[in-house]
Amino acid sequence: MSARISTRISIRWPPEPASEPTDTLVLSLGGYYVDLRIDKATKGIDWALAGQRIVLSEDPLKVEFTHPIDSHCSRPGDEGEGQVDVGDFTKLPNGDDLETGEMAAPHMGGRVMPYEEIWRELDDDLSNEAWILEGTDETRKTFYGRVGGYFLAMQRHTQPNTEVYQYSAVREDLQNNEWHRKYAVGDVSAILAAEAISGAAGWHVGKEIHLGNGERYIVRALSQ
């Protein structure tokens, strides 16, 4: 099962110049992905999303992304909830990938506009564990992803007595065989650390598992 770790180099909303206001990490494995974009200025969540990665065509490469978690949705029934986005990918001479398409531009009040993103694959020891887990609890939707030495977790839950969504996210990087927390945004008290999800022995894609917090998860993607 193919695994990929990537970061965004820039985003451009033509005719504006390219920039990169986020520290972005995307973990992709098989047909699923987890994507966390942290605003460099505020250290808050710029965008947290996770779901399926569906290849619509190989040449040219066109990919559809579903968003069971999408931090741009603030409450149930938001216009963007449940929507998908589609990107067209072109390999650049330096090995980076150019993604083009159309999506809602937050700085333009959600107006759908053309965009250009440059993505770069990160080197890592992909012989390490790789998996993506999706929680079964829809009231507190959770995704966990690990590919090599990178770990992402994100969660969407509803504020008490309201219908307003809250989002939280964690990123951890493996350094010298120890996990180091790079970002923890929002209420992460219900999010497990990477080291608390020990091993994938006995897992297989589609299997329902229980983690240390007693919650149930489905193994969406796995490479061992």
N, C-alpha and C positions, 0 to 999 in steps of 0.2 A: 504494500500500500504506500503510495507516494507521499512523502512528507516535505514540507517547505516552511522555512522561517524567513519572514521578509519585513522590511521597514520601508516607510515612505520617505522619499527624498524631497519631493515637492508636490504641490498642487497648484493648478492654474485654472482660473475662470476667465477664458478669453473674453475680451482682449487684455485683461489685466496681466501683469507679470507674474511669474511663478514665485511661490514662497513656501516655507514650511513652518507653520506655527505649532506643530505638534511633535511629540515623541511617540511614534506609532510602531506597534509590534503586531504582526499577524501570524498566527500559527494555523497552518493548513495541513490536513491529513485526510486522505481519501476524499470523500464527498462532504466534509465538514470543515468549518473554520471558526476561529475565535479572534476578534480584532479589537484591540484597545488603543485608543488615541488620547494621549494626555496633553492638555494645553501647556505649552512650555512656560507661559507667563503666570498662569494661576495655579498650576499643578492639579487642576481639576479635570474631570472627564470632558473631553471635547466630543468624543463619540465612542460608545461601547456597543458592539454588535456581534452577534454570533448566530450560526445557523448552517444551512446547507450550501455547498458550493457545487453547482450543477454545470458541467461542461456542455454547452449547446452545440459547439463545433470546435474542431481541432485546428483547422487551417482555413481561414484565420481563426485564432483562438477567441472564442466568445464564451463568457461565463456568467451564469445567473446566480445571484446571492439572495437567499432568503434571510429574514430578520426576526426569528422568534424572540430575540432580545434586541432592542433598538432604543438607545437612550434618548434619541430625538423624539420619541413618543412619550408624552407626559401623563397620559391617562387612557383608560380603555376607550376604544372607538375613535382615537385620533386619526386624522386623515391618512397618516403614513403607516399606521399599524397594519401589519400583515402584508405590506407591499414588498416587492422584490426590486432589485436593481440589476442591470446588465452592463457588463464592461467588455470592451473589445481590447485585446492585448496585442502589442507589437514588440518584438525583440529589437532593442537598440544596439548599435555597434559595440558599445562598451559592456554589453551583457545585461544592462538594466531592462526593465519592462515598462513600456508606455501603455497606460490604460486610458481609454477615452470612452465617453458616453454622456448621459445626461442624468442629473440627480438634483434634489432640492438643495439650494444654497442657503445655509443658515444666516449668512450675513446679508442676504437679500430677502429675508422674511419667509424663507421656504420656497421661493420661486424656483421652478425647475429650469436649470441652465446647463449648457455644455461644460464639461470639465476635462482636464488632462492631469493625470497623476503619474509620477515616476516612482517605480518600486525597485528595490534592490534586495536580492537574496542574501541572507547572512550565513556565513560559514559556521558550522557546528558539527559536533560528533553525533550524527543521526543514527548511530548504532545504539544510542541510549533509548530508553523507553519513549514511546510516543502514543498518545491517546487523547480522545476528546469524549467527555461525558456530558450528558444532558439530564438535568433533574426532572423528575416526574411531577413535582408539585408545581402546578400552574399559578398558584397564589404567591409563590416565592420562586420565580423561575431562575435557575442557576445553570451555568455552563462552566466546566473546568477543561483546560487544555494544557497538555505538556507535549513539547517536541524537543528532544535533546535536552539542552541545558536551559530551556526557557519554560516558564509556567505562567498561565493567565487564568484568572477566575473572575466571573462577573455575575451579578445577581440583580434581579428586578423584584421589588416587593411594593406593596401598597401601603401608604401611610394610614395609621389607625383612624377610623371614622371618616375616611375620605376615599376618593377614587383616584388620588394623585399618586403616580408612580415615583418611587425613589430607586436610585441605582447606586451600586457600590462595585468596586473592582479592585483587584490585586494583581500586581506583576512581581514575580520573583525570578532572579537569574542565578544559575548555578556557577559558583566560583570556588575553585580549589575543593571540590566535592562538598561544598556547603551552600545551602540556599540562602540568598540575601534578598530581602524585600526591597524592591526599588520604589514601588508605589502602593499605597493603600488609601483609597478614596471612598468616602462615605462610611456607612455603618458596616464594617467588615466582621462584626462579632460572630456572624453565622457562616462565614467563609472559612473553609479549611485551608491550612497552609500546605505547600507542596509536599513537605516531608510527612504530613499526616495521611497522605494518599500513597500508601506503601505498596509498590509492586503491582503488577498486572497478572499475576499467576492465576490461571483458571478463567481469565476473562476471554470473551469472544464478542465480536460485533453483534449487537442486538441483545446481549445478555443484560438482565437487570441485576444490579449489585447494590449492596448496602455499604455505606461508608461509616466512618467513626462517629459522625453526628446523627446516625440513625436514619438519615434520609435515603431515598431510593434514587438511583441513577441508571440510565441506559447507556451502555457502551456504544457510542455512535461511530467511532473510528479507532483502530488499534494497529500498531506495528510493534513487533517484539523481536 
